[in-house]
Amino acid sequence: MDELNLLQSSGLSLPSPAYLFGAIIFGIIGFAAYRYGKKTTLSYPKWIGVALMLYPYAISRTWLLYLVGASLCSALYFFRHQ
């Protein structure tokens, strides 16, 4: 418990379960999109998949995680055959 107080006093906090769930789900979708893009030699799904896997490291707000993830997933849907 002292370690948790030490982390919080230094400005760090643990992510919520909703954030962890979203990061895992979007990471899995991103990995699948990357594999699909690499297998079919399509660049858009491959790079959107990379973005889906990496963006949770740059975003700390849960609502923003879901907003960006949904936007990237919709971009993946629209650009899946280009």
Biopython code that builds the backbone (N, CA, C, O; Angstrom):
import numpy as np
from Bio.PDB.StructureBuilder import StructureBuilder

atoms = [
    (1, "MET", "N", (0.816, -1.188, 0.000)),
    (1, "MET", "CA", (0.000, 0.000, 0.000)),
    (1, "MET", "C", (0.863, 1.257, 0.000)),
    (1, "MET", "O", (0.457, 2.284, -0.543)),
    (2, "ASP", "N", (2.037, 1.188, 0.597)),
    (2, "ASP", "CA", (2.929, 2.339, 0.601)),
    (2, "ASP", "C", (3.439, 2.650, -0.801)),
    (2, "ASP", "O", (3.674, 3.811, -1.134)),
    (3, "GLU", "N", (3.611, 1.610, -1.629)),
    (3, "GLU", "CA", (4.068, 1.827, -2.990)),
    (3, "GLU", "C", (3.023, 2.588, -3.795)),
    (3, "GLU", "O", (3.368, 3.452, -4.601)),
    (4, "LEU", "N", (1.734, 2.271, -3.579)),
    (4, "LEU", "CA", (0.663, 2.959, -4.275)),
    (4, "LEU", "C", (0.612, 4.428, -3.871)),
    (4, "LEU", "O", (0.427, 5.298, -4.722)),
    (5, "ASN", "N", (0.774, 4.709, -2.591)),
    (5, "ASN", "CA", (0.801, 6.098, -2.135)),
    (5, "ASN", "C", (2.014, 6.841, -2.691)),
    (5, "ASN", "O", (1.924, 8.021, -3.027)),
    (6, "LEU", "N", (3.138, 6.153, -2.787)),
    (6, "LEU", "CA", (4.342, 6.759, -3.349)),
    (6, "LEU", "C", (4.145, 7.100, -4.825)),
    (6, "LEU", "O", (4.561, 8.166, -5.279)),
    (7, "LEU", "N", (3.507, 6.191, -5.577)),
    (7, "LEU", "CA", (3.224, 6.461, -6.984)),
    (7, "LEU", "C", (2.270, 7.635, -7.153)),
    (7, "LEU", "O", (2.474, 8.491, -8.013)),
    (8, "GLN", "N", (1.227, 7.670, -6.327)),
    (8, "GLN", "CA", (0.257, 8.752, -6.432)),
    (8, "GLN", "C", (0.861, 10.093, -6.033)),
    (8, "GLN", "O", (0.509, 11.122, -6.608)),
    (9, "SER", "N", (1.749, 10.096, -5.072)),
    (9, "SER", "CA", (2.379, 11.353, -4.660)),
    (9, "SER", "C", (3.351, 11.869, -5.715)),
    (9, "SER", "O", (3.621, 13.068, -5.777)),
    (10, "SER", "N", (3.874, 10.973, -6.541)),
    (10, "SER", "CA", (4.779, 11.408, -7.605)),
    (10, "SER", "C", (4.032, 11.736, -8.893)),
    (10, "SER", "O", (4.665, 12.038, -9.905)),
    (11, "GLY", "N", (2.703, 11.685, -8.882)),
    (11, "GLY", "CA", (1.911, 12.075, -10.040)),
    (11, "GLY", "C", (1.499, 10.933, -10.944)),
    (11, "GLY", "O", (0.896, 11.173, -11.990)),
    (12, "LEU", "N", (1.799, 9.717, -10.581)),
    (12, "LEU", "CA", (1.419, 8.554, -11.393)),
    (12, "LEU", "C", (0.195, 7.893, -10.787)),
    (12, "LEU", "O", (0.035, 7.856, -9.567)),
    (13, "SER", "N", (-0.670, 7.372, -11.652)),
    (13, "SER", "CA", (-1.839, 6.642, -11.169)),
    (13, "SER", "C", (-2.081, 5.434, -12.066)),
    (13, "SER", "O", (-1.648, 5.404, -13.218)),
    (14, "LEU", "N", (-2.760, 4.469, -11.538)),
    (14, "LEU", "CA", (-3.061, 3.260, -12.293)),
    (14, "LEU", "C", (-4.249, 3.507, -13.214)),
    (14, "LEU", "O", (-5.171, 4.228, -12.832)),
    (15, "PRO", "N", (-4.258, 2.933, -14.413)),
    (15, "PRO", "CA", (-5.391, 3.129, -15.315)),
    (15, "PRO", "C", (-6.622, 2.377, -14.821)),
    (15, "PRO", "O", (-6.515, 1.398, -14.084)),
    (16, "SER", "N", (-7.779, 2.848, -15.236)),
    (16, "SER", "CA", (-9.034, 2.213, -14.832)),
    (16, "SER", "C", (-9.220, 0.907, -15.610)),
    (16, "SER", "O", (-8.592, 0.708, -16.649)),
    (17, "PRO", "N", (-10.080, 0.022, -15.108)),
    (17, "PRO", "CA", (-10.349, -1.217, -15.849)),
    (17, "PRO", "C", (-10.944, -0.963, -17.229)),
    (17, "PRO", "O", (-10.678, -1.726, -18.157)),
    (18, "ALA", "N", (-11.745, 0.092, -17.385)),
    (18, "ALA", "CA", (-12.312, 0.416, -18.699)),
    (18, "ALA", "C", (-11.211, 0.802, -19.675)),
    (18, "ALA", "O", (-11.279, 0.449, -20.852)),
    (19, "TYR", "N", (-10.201, 1.520, -19.205)),
    (19, "TYR", "CA", (-9.075, 1.898, -20.057)),
    (19, "TYR", "C", (-8.282, 0.661, -20.474)),
    (19, "TYR", "O", (-7.930, 0.512, -21.644)),
    (20, "LEU", "N", (-8.005, -0.214, -19.531)),
    (20, "LEU", "CA", (-7.251, -1.432, -19.847)),
    (20, "LEU", "C", (-7.999, -2.312, -20.839)),
    (20, "LEU", "O", (-7.399, -2.867, -21.760)),
    (21, "PHE", "N", (-9.311, -2.439, -20.650)),
    (21, "PHE", "CA", (-10.132, -3.236, -21.557)),
    (21, "PHE", "C", (-10.089, -2.648, -22.967)),
    (21, "PHE", "O", (-9.910, -3.380, -23.941)),
    (22, "GLY", "N", (-10.252, -1.326, -23.076)),
    (22, "GLY", "CA", (-10.213, -0.680, -24.385)),
    (22, "GLY", "C", (-8.861, -0.820, -25.060)),
    (22, "GLY", "O", (-8.788, -1.076, -26.262)),
    (23, "ALA", "N", (-7.787, -0.655, -24.292)),
    (23, "ALA", "CA", (-6.444, -0.773, -24.860)),
    (23, "ALA", "C", (-6.199, -2.189, -25.378)),
    (23, "ALA", "O", (-5.581, -2.363, -26.428)),
    (24, "ILE", "N", (-6.671, -3.190, -24.662)),
    (24, "ILE", "CA", (-6.487, -4.576, -25.093)),
    (24, "ILE", "C", (-7.315, -4.870, -26.346)),
    (24, "ILE", "O", (-6.816, -5.473, -27.296)),
    (25, "ILE", "N", (-8.573, -4.446, -26.346)),
    (25, "ILE", "CA", (-9.449, -4.708, -27.487)),
    (25, "ILE", "C", (-8.926, -4.021, -28.742)),
    (25, "ILE", "O", (-8.839, -4.648, -29.798)),
    (26, "PHE", "N", (-8.575, -2.734, -28.639)),
    (26, "PHE", "CA", (-8.075, -2.023, -29.817)),
    (26, "PHE", "C", (-6.718, -2.560, -30.248)),
    (26, "PHE", "O", (-6.395, -2.529, -31.436)),
    (27, "GLY", "N", (-5.928, -3.043, -29.321)),
    (27, "GLY", "CA", (-4.662, -3.665, -29.680)),
    (27, "GLY", "C", (-4.857, -4.951, -30.459)),
    (27, "GLY", "O", (-4.126, -5.220, -31.412)),
    (28, "ILE", "N", (-5.832, -5.743, -30.062)),
    (28, "ILE", "CA", (-6.133, -6.985, -30.778)),
    (28, "ILE", "C", (-6.658, -6.689, -32.180)),
    (28, "ILE", "O", (-6.257, -7.331, -33.150)),
    (29, "ILE", "N", (-7.564, -5.705, -32.278)),
    (29, "ILE", "CA", (-8.088, -5.315, -33.592)),
    (29, "ILE", "C", (-6.949, -4.795, -34.469)),
    (29, "ILE", "O", (-6.889, -5.100, -35.660)),
    (30, "GLY", "N", (-6.056, -4.019, -33.884)),
    (30, "GLY", "CA", (-4.921, -3.492, -34.630)),
    (30, "GLY", "C", (-3.987, -4.582, -35.111)),
    (30, "GLY", "O", (-3.486, -4.522, -36.234)),
    (31, "PHE", "N", (-3.749, -5.572, -34.278)),
    (31, "PHE", "CA", (-2.892, -6.688, -34.682)),
    (31, "PHE", "C", (-3.521, -7.464, -35.832)),
    (31, "PHE", "O", (-2.831, -7.853, -36.775)),
    (32, "ALA", "N", (-4.843, -7.690, -35.753)),
    (32, "ALA", "CA", (-5.535, -8.403, -36.832)),
    (32, "ALA", "C", (-5.501, -7.592, -38.125)),
    (32, "ALA", "O", (-5.319, -8.154, -39.205)),
    (33, "ALA", "N", (-5.673, -6.280, -38.020)),
    (33, "ALA", "CA", (-5.629, -5.426, -39.216)),
    (33, "ALA", "C", (-4.230, -5.413, -39.811)),
    (33, "ALA", "O", (-4.075, -5.449, -41.032)),
    (34, "TYR", "N", (-3.216, -5.361, -38.963)),
    (34, "TYR", "CA", (-1.839, -5.389, -39.454)),
    (34, "TYR", "C", (-1.550, -6.691, -40.199)),
    (34, "TYR", "O", (-0.962, -6.680, -41.280)),
    (35, "ARG", "N", (-1.965, -7.799, -39.618)),
    (35, "ARG", "CA", (-1.733, -9.098, -40.269)),
    (35, "ARG", "C", (-2.478, -9.192, -41.598)),
    (35, "ARG", "O", (-1.943, -9.706, -42.580)),
    (36, "TYR", "N", (-3.720, -8.690, -41.625)),
    (36, "TYR", "CA", (-4.500, -8.702, -42.860)),
    (36, "TYR", "C", (-3.837, -7.829, -43.927)),
    (36, "TYR", "O", (-3.733, -8.234, -45.085)),
    (37, "GLY", "N", (-3.391, -6.638, -43.541)),
    (37, "GLY", "CA", (-2.738, -5.747, -44.496)),
    (37, "GLY", "C", (-1.427, -6.307, -45.011)),
    (37, "GLY", "O", (-1.089, -6.142, -46.183)),
    (38, "LYS", "N", (-0.699, -6.963, -44.144)),
    (38, "LYS", "CA", (0.575, -7.557, -44.563)),
    (38, "LYS", "C", (0.339, -8.763, -45.481)),
    (38, "LYS", "O", (1.067, -8.961, -46.454)),
    (39, "LYS", "N", (-0.668, -9.551, -45.167)),
    (39, "LYS", "CA", (-0.958, -10.747, -45.963)),
    (39, "LYS", "C", (-1.450, -10.388, -47.364)),
    (39, "LYS", "O", (-1.106, -11.052, -48.341)),
    (40, "THR", "N", (-2.266, -9.317, -47.451)),
    (40, "THR", "CA", (-2.826, -8.931, -48.739)),
    (40, "THR", "C", (-2.029, -7.825, -49.415)),
    (40, "THR", "O", (-2.427, -7.359, -50.484)),
    (41, "THR", "N", (-0.937, -7.396, -48.840)),
    (41, "THR", "CA", (-0.069, -6.309, -49.317)),
    (41, "THR", "C", (-0.836, -5.005, -49.538)),
    (41, "THR", "O", (-0.569, -4.276, -50.493)),
    (42, "LEU", "N", (-1.786, -4.718, -48.651)),
    (42, "LEU", "CA", (-2.504, -3.452, -48.667)),
    (42, "LEU", "C", (-1.909, -2.561, -47.590)),
    (42, "LEU", "O", (-1.757, -2.983, -46.443)),
    (43, "SER", "N", (-1.573, -1.332, -47.953)),
    (43, "SER", "CA", (-0.875, -0.478, -46.992)),
    (43, "SER", "C", (-1.814, 0.174, -45.974)),
    (43, "SER", "O", (-1.435, 0.322, -44.812)),
    (44, "TYR", "N", (-3.029, 0.569, -46.376)),
    (44, "TYR", "CA", (-3.908, 1.246, -45.433)),
    (44, "TYR", "C", (-4.265, 0.387, -44.217)),
    (44, "TYR", "O", (-4.106, 0.853, -43.089)),
    (45, "PRO", "N", (-4.741, -0.849, -44.401)),
    (45, "PRO", "CA", (-5.040, -1.651, -43.203)),
    (45, "PRO", "C", (-3.808, -1.924, -42.354)),
    (45, "PRO", "O", (-3.897, -1.996, -41.128)),
    (46, "LYS", "N", (-2.672, -2.075, -42.997)),
    (46, "LYS", "CA", (-1.446, -2.356, -42.246)),
    (46, "LYS", "C", (-1.083, -1.177, -41.344)),
    (46, "LYS", "O", (-0.792, -1.376, -40.165)),
    (47, "TRP", "N", (-1.094, 0.038, -41.874)),
    (47, "TRP", "CA", (-0.689, 1.195, -41.079)),
    (47, "TRP", "C", (-1.757, 1.632, -40.083)),
    (47, "TRP", "O", (-1.430, 2.146, -39.013)),
    (48, "ILE", "N", (-3.025, 1.435, -40.421)),
    (48, "ILE", "CA", (-4.074, 1.709, -39.430)),
    (48, "ILE", "C", (-3.968, 0.707, -38.289)),
    (48, "ILE", "O", (-4.212, 1.063, -37.136)),
    (49, "GLY", "N", (-3.614, -0.527, -38.585)),
    (49, "GLY", "CA", (-3.388, -1.532, -37.552)),
    (49, "GLY", "C", (-2.243, -1.155, -36.631)),
    (49, "GLY", "O", (-2.333, -1.336, -35.416)),
    (50, "VAL", "N", (-1.175, -0.636, -37.195)),
    (50, "VAL", "CA", (-0.042, -0.170, -36.376)),
    (50, "VAL", "C", (-0.493, 0.970, -35.473)),
    (50, "VAL", "O", (-0.144, 1.012, -34.294)),
    (51, "ALA", "N", (-1.271, 1.894, -36.031)),
    (51, "ALA", "CA", (-1.774, 3.019, -35.230)),
    (51, "ALA", "C", (-2.681, 2.526, -34.106)),
    (51, "ALA", "O", (-2.612, 3.037, -32.988)),
    (52, "LEU", "N", (-3.527, 1.544, -34.388)),
    (52, "LEU", "CA", (-4.414, 0.996, -33.348)),
    (52, "LEU", "C", (-3.626, 0.319, -32.233)),
    (52, "LEU", "O", (-4.035, 0.353, -31.072)),
    (53, "MET", "N", (-2.515, -0.285, -32.575)),
    (53, "MET", "CA", (-1.720, -0.946, -31.541)),
    (53, "MET", "C", (-0.921, 0.039, -30.692)),
    (53, "MET", "O", (-0.675, -0.217, -29.514)),
    (54, "LEU", "N", (-0.515, 1.160, -31.280)),
    (54, "LEU", "CA", (0.410, 2.055, -30.584)),
    (54, "LEU", "C", (-0.231, 3.270, -29.911)),
    (54, "LEU", "O", (0.347, 3.808, -28.967)),
    (55, "TYR", "N", (-1.398, 3.720, -30.360)),
    (55, "TYR", "CA", (-1.929, 4.961, -29.822)),
    (55, "TYR", "C", (-2.309, 4.908, -28.341)),
    (55, "TYR", "O", (-2.279, 5.959, -27.702)),
    (56, "PRO", "N", (-2.664, 3.766, -27.749)),
    (56, "PRO", "CA", (-2.968, 3.794, -26.308)),
    (56, "PRO", "C", (-1.788, 4.229, -25.441)),
    (56, "PRO", "O", (-1.986, 4.655, -24.303)),
    (57, "TYR", "N", (-0.577, 4.128, -25.956)),
    (57, "TYR", "CA", (0.581, 4.575, -25.187)),
    (57, "TYR", "C", (0.659, 6.094, -25.106)),
    (57, "TYR", "O", (1.306, 6.631, -24.207)),
    (58, "ALA", "N", (0.010, 6.790, -26.033)),
    (58, "ALA", "CA", (0.088, 8.251, -26.078)),
    (58, "ALA", "C", (-1.130, 8.934, -25.463)),
    (58, "ALA", "O", (-1.107, 10.145, -25.241)),
    (59, "ILE", "N", (-2.183, 8.188, -25.186)),
    (59, "ILE", "CA", (-3.431, 8.770, -24.684)),
    (59, "ILE", "C", (-3.684, 8.259, -23.270)),
    (59, "ILE", "O", (-3.572, 7.062, -23.003)),
    (60, "SER", "N", (-4.027, 9.177, -22.368)),
    (60, "SER", "CA", (-4.248, 8.765, -20.983)),
    (60, "SER", "C", (-5.706, 8.866, -20.539)),
    (60, "SER", "O", (-6.054, 8.315, -19.494)),
    (61, "ARG", "N", (-6.549, 9.531, -21.271)),
    (61, "ARG", "CA", (-7.972, 9.664, -20.929)),
    (61, "ARG", "C", (-8.768, 8.513, -21.540)),
    (61, "ARG", "O", (-8.561, 8.158, -22.701)),
    (62, "THR", "N", (-9.674, 7.934, -20.761)),
    (62, "THR", "CA", (-10.446, 6.785, -21.223)),
    (62, "THR", "C", (-11.385, 7.168, -22.353)),
    (62, "THR", "O", (-11.476, 6.444, -23.344)),
    (63, "TRP", "N", (-12.083, 8.285, -22.230)),
    (63, "TRP", "CA", (-13.032, 8.680, -23.274)),
    (63, "TRP", "C", (-12.306, 8.969, -24.583)),
    (63, "TRP", "O", (-12.830, 8.682, -25.659)),
    (64, "LEU", "N", (-11.121, 9.528, -24.498)),
    (64, "LEU", "CA", (-10.345, 9.813, -25.700)),
    (64, "LEU", "C", (-9.816, 8.518, -26.328)),
    (64, "LEU", "O", (-9.713, 8.415, -27.551)),
    (65, "LEU", "N", (-9.486, 7.545, -25.497)),
    (65, "LEU", "CA", (-9.053, 6.241, -25.996)),
    (65, "LEU", "C", (-10.145, 5.616, -26.856)),
    (65, "LEU", "O", (-9.872, 5.116, -27.948)),
    (66, "TYR", "N", (-11.386, 5.645, -26.362)),
    (66, "TYR", "CA", (-12.490, 5.052, -27.110)),
    (66, "TYR", "C", (-12.848, 5.879, -28.345)),
    (66, "TYR", "O", (-13.226, 5.314, -29.372)),
    (67, "LEU", "N", (-12.737, 7.193, -28.263)),
    (67, "LEU", "CA", (-13.041, 8.045, -29.412)),
    (67, "LEU", "C", (-12.039, 7.820, -30.544)),
    (67, "LEU", "O", (-12.436, 7.633, -31.694)),
    (68, "VAL", "N", (-10.767, 7.837, -30.232)),
    (68, "VAL", "CA", (-9.734, 7.619, -31.255)),
    (68, "VAL", "C", (-9.804, 6.188, -31.770)),
    (68, "VAL", "O", (-9.646, 5.958, -32.969)),
    (69, "GLY", "N", (-10.038, 5.222, -30.887)),
    (69, "GLY", "CA", (-10.135, 3.831, -31.316)),
    (69, "GLY", "C", (-11.300, 3.594, -32.257)),
    (69, "GLY", "O", (-11.165, 2.887, -33.255)),
    (70, "ALA", "N", (-12.448, 4.184, -31.939)),
    (70, "ALA", "CA", (-13.611, 4.050, -32.822)),
    (70, "ALA", "C", (-13.363, 4.736, -34.159)),
    (70, "ALA", "O", (-13.785, 4.236, -35.202)),
    (71, "SER", "N", (-12.687, 5.869, -34.135)),
    (71, "SER", "CA", (-12.360, 6.576, -35.386)),
    (71, "SER", "C", (-11.409, 5.754, -36.246)),
    (71, "SER", "O", (-11.603, 5.647, -37.456)),
    (72, "LEU", "N", (-10.396, 5.180, -35.638)),
    (72, "LEU", "CA", (-9.455, 4.358, -36.403)),
    (72, "LEU", "C", (-10.122, 3.084, -36.919)),
    (72, "LEU", "O", (-9.814, 2.632, -38.022)),
    (73, "CYS", "N", (-11.021, 2.507, -36.143)),
    (73, "CYS", "CA", (-11.738, 1.314, -36.610)),
    (73, "CYS", "C", (-12.663, 1.647, -37.774)),
    (73, "CYS", "O", (-12.796, 0.857, -38.708)),
    (74, "SER", "N", (-13.305, 2.818, -37.721)),
    (74, "SER", "CA", (-14.149, 3.205, -38.854)),
    (74, "SER", "C", (-13.292, 3.498, -40.079)),
    (74, "SER", "O", (-13.699, 3.177, -41.195)),
    (75, "ALA", "N", (-12.114, 4.101, -39.902)),
    (75, "ALA", "CA", (-11.193, 4.314, -41.022)),
    (75, "ALA", "C", (-10.740, 2.968, -41.589)),
    (75, "ALA", "O", (-10.599, 2.815, -42.802)),
    (76, "LEU", "N", (-10.520, 2.016, -40.721)),
    (76, "LEU", "CA", (-10.144, 0.676, -41.180)),
    (76, "LEU", "C", (-11.242, 0.051, -42.005)),
    (76, "LEU", "O", (-10.962, -0.617, -43.000)),
    (77, "TYR", "N", (-12.495, 0.254, -41.613)),
    (77, "TYR", "CA", (-13.624, -0.290, -42.358)),
    (77, "TYR", "C", (-13.726, 0.349, -43.739)),
    (77, "TYR", "O", (-13.945, -0.343, -44.733)),
    (78, "PHE", "N", (-13.565, 1.672, -43.801)),
    (78, "PHE", "CA", (-13.730, 2.369, -45.086)),
    (78, "PHE", "C", (-12.545, 2.169, -46.029)),
    (78, "PHE", "O", (-12.726, 2.180, -47.246)),
    (79, "PHE", "N", (-11.340, 1.989, -45.496)),
    (79, "PHE", "CA", (-10.158, 1.853, -46.332)),
    (79, "PHE", "C", (-9.651, 0.406, -46.405)),
    (79, "PHE", "O", (-8.474, 0.194, -46.698)),
    (80, "ARG", "N", (-10.479, -0.562, -46.156)),
    (80, "ARG", "CA", (-10.007, -1.942, -46.066)),
    (80, "ARG", "C", (-9.602, -2.526, -47.423)),
    (80, "ARG", "O", (-8.811, -3.469, -47.459)),
    (81, "HIS", "N", (-10.109, -2.007, -48.518)),
    (81, "HIS", "CA", (-9.795, -2.575, -49.834)),
    (81, "HIS", "C", (-8.976, -1.642, -50.711)),
    (81, "HIS", "O", (-8.870, -1.882, -51.914)),
    (82, "GLN", "N", (-8.398, -0.597, -50.159)),
    (82, "GLN", "CA", (-7.631, 0.346, -50.979)),
    (82, "GLN", "C", (-6.161, 0.107, -50.860)),
    (82, "GLN", "O", (-5.368, 0.811, -51.485)),
]
sb = StructureBuilder()
sb.init_structure("model")
sb.init_model(0)
sb.init_chain("A")
sb.init_seg("    ")
for serial, (resi, resn, name, xyz) in enumerate(atoms, 1):
    if name == "N":
        sb.init_residue(resn, " ", resi, " ")
    sb.init_atom(name, np.array(xyz, "f"), 0.0, 1.0, " ", f" {name:<3s}", serial, name[0])
structure = sb.get_structure()
